[in-house]
Amino acid sequence: MPKVEVRSSENGPNIILVNGKFSLALCRCGHSSQKPMCDGTHAKVGFKAPKAEIVVVE
């Protein structure tokens, strides 16, 4: 089974890693024009949020 990690970056998107490799970045700020993908808008709108990490191993 793959190891899936979700890392919420400080002031940025949720980063999804599968088996330690980058898979995609999901918007957390709600302002991306390409939802659910992050397009970098969080930096322009001044989004602030703490970092966090969730690891799921099946």
Secondary structure, 3 states (H helix, E strand, C coil): CCEEEEEECCCCCEEEEECCEEEEEECCCCCCCCCCECCCHHHHHCCCCCCEEEEEEC
